[in-house]
Amino acid sequence: MRTGCAHSHPAGPYGGKVRVVDDVRIAFHELSFVPEGDEVVVGRVDADSYAVLPGDGAALLMEMTRGMPPERAARWYEDTYGEQVDIDEFLETLHELGFVRSDGSSEKSAPERPLPLRWLGEAAFSPPAWVLYGVVFCVWLFTAVNNRDLLPSPHHIFFADSLLVVQFGIIFGQLPLVFLHEAFHMLAGRRLGLRSRLSISNRYLYIVFETQMNGLLSVERRKRYLPFLVGMVCDVVVFGLLGLAAHLTRADDGTFSLTGRVCLALAFTVLMRFAWQFQLYLRTDLYYVFATALNCHDLHNASTALLRNRIWRLLRRPERLVDEEQWTEYDRRVGRWYGPFISLGILAMLLITVFGSLPVAVQYVQTALRSMGGGVGTPAFWDGALGLLILVNWFVTPAYLARRKRRQARQNSARTVAEPVTSKGVN
């Protein structure tokens, strides 16, 4: 999602001499105007292009979208605000943002087609649905208090004796749950009338689902929180349903059936994904909630850049500093205190590792070594050996691919720098 930064502001609505342009109307794409304090987020939703304009610049643009020719709009601006505007430079900025129609024709609004699945988004977040979600969690909480074995525990991951069954069961069992998490994001966007999309992709060896909520900046800020938070709401509801399913499928002696053990294993992975959202430095769902609440447009990059600059200044490495003017003054002001705050995400990562990942890894390795202790050639040996190999592969292969990607990026950068030098030498 593309959002406006400091460089998206009109280049010169304050001062400068008005230059004469043809007194013709400019054809604009359909634009949205969303006030954000003293500024206005102006966006072209169909191209997902946005800019943060000061209030007077947005007012000037709005007059032009209503049909006022540029020369007359410049006079209107001077009469209204008592200052002149460089209308040519202003129009050039609008062209760069893609707000002006390149063919110059007036835009006819085509008959609006019904938005697919909007009805489902409205139903999924209707008052009865919220009541149902609350009931599911409360019933799980009541049941877990009276049945402590339902409370999440790392040992729940091992629902079978075979590590291979555990590995592939967790891998393929998580896919529909991750899909459902992202589908909630998509439906929340559809509920607002946005053409949000859900796609499937991969990162190294991992299958990932991605939601694109194009046009989210075209709605009021208070309406943006739900699309960001519904994924976590989905996780809570799914977690509760899995726990209740495990309880309802117990064997006659009170122990968990295979179905129940699988449900508890998947519930633990859902809990880990929920906790993962608190690692704000990874720009998780909660990060976007904070950025929206703080009314920042590029909080992550601004805060991390300021934090790095602070470190490089302490180390007396001025050549490593980045230009802070590329972010808005407000983002820089918030980023000065938010930068150290996102470092708390490291604490969340440590907690997840200590109470989740590490106990699972230790028990996994112990189980593998115990299985391999039965001797070469036994099914248990190969199950443990292959399980251990898969575990190592999950860590080694992504690290290797990431290192190779960084090496290729450095080589490409070196070639880009070297080419002009070679060309100059030939000339």
Steps between C-alpha positions, in 0.01 A plus 500: 500500500642831395458794734603861476821630653660839524597500134134453406408847615435756226832651410402859521152611611667754729667784318626514144357689206197370317590400147241527226365170371224418256168578664359151443362250740724214612359148488572311823454141600251441778672615822419458868556770762536387863581769763778404744535788745653798320577285195294310244576157356415522131495177309426338170347176619510311170880540484556496878695827475478741792649832609483696823411860418467802727143618535534792260668284236218244526242780471672625183498152351136447592400818316683379193334158515165682503585654163676826585775571242856534637536875442171575670587254782829688558308827534251331733787375716653848520165659589425233762838460669673828417797325335600416147546146371728365230221327316732344240708332768186392682364339183833329437481339845144383429618345171782316680251358749284373214198709605459663155355300215766457234252494209347828615146370460236546763438194711159344472409300803420151379207319655628366827503124512401323823805430711543121537479365857408837648190339644718239669722770648196680638368175647838399647523826697137558582382531863376137514837381370688695770273347763575155364875565507478618859296196603753261342790650693309523829388136473859392430627705794243347735579149373878551525474625859330176594720283276859620532628255240334722238735789580762544225827318553801431273461125547163522321694529174591130520159353425657180356805284569635551148689825449427489128128480569534791741702709252269456204187510714597840639615633162186409308266548795607863538433594139119528522533686832743756355270532199209570732704766685572682174144447375373696801722792394366476147136483610545799731620697198212379284261608776627856454450481125869447421615256236735322740662185362633179650786329319733207558877531468820363649799623695789265448352160593192634677153539354351834599164666453495874443217750519512823302260758636528755221316820577509471878642852526193628318275430801484682832773416746259359759380243245852367433548331837264209436670380179832495686372323812260240359782255428578482871127472573488204264795339682325534836179345368683216322708435812183470708326273248800266481515473878129427525526241221781327691287493814188372325686215326657350813507124536283327758789497749540877471817497295524693175421314179722538195264769371525681830879479505520642147268783602717586802815493285347741251365717781855543632621616157212749486605634839859543378380694195289721727802573720708567188284806429663679796835511319429850374833538322377242246212731402235261623127570523549673834765729351245632250255556784759711683596688183135577432432610858806726494392637159835421339549415135839326508568447868714187467753635252513841668553362850756237397693755293511743792608223734779392263613859451519541875719191525728608211546842659607336824745283305626808309403357162335798324538336158238240604234760579187513286306811404224547757321763291343231282241447775240744624585714800224332701629149419848607608368650823308184591782277376748654744325337795342208314832368369622368836148381575489255208811341643264350758396268219826322569365423846193343339728293278700380802183404686373306201836324470533415870142387562411369155765427239781382729296242700359361175848477343647331807225240519520449125875428511461275804228302323712470185807378689292255700348362179842465340629314805305192393760417237551560129243340276203524735204719394547710815862573406413631157206694636728674751782554250275645230313708757828644627614570145178687424537705819854604406384578146237746629779711650792447263334534159323837559821638654700384198248645252489831688880521497512421128236764431701764689817398314326532163360840601852621590638368169224671302564822688873475428432443129264798490768723649774360277318537168509882479872493588576255218289695255678820590838337450404387148385846405 
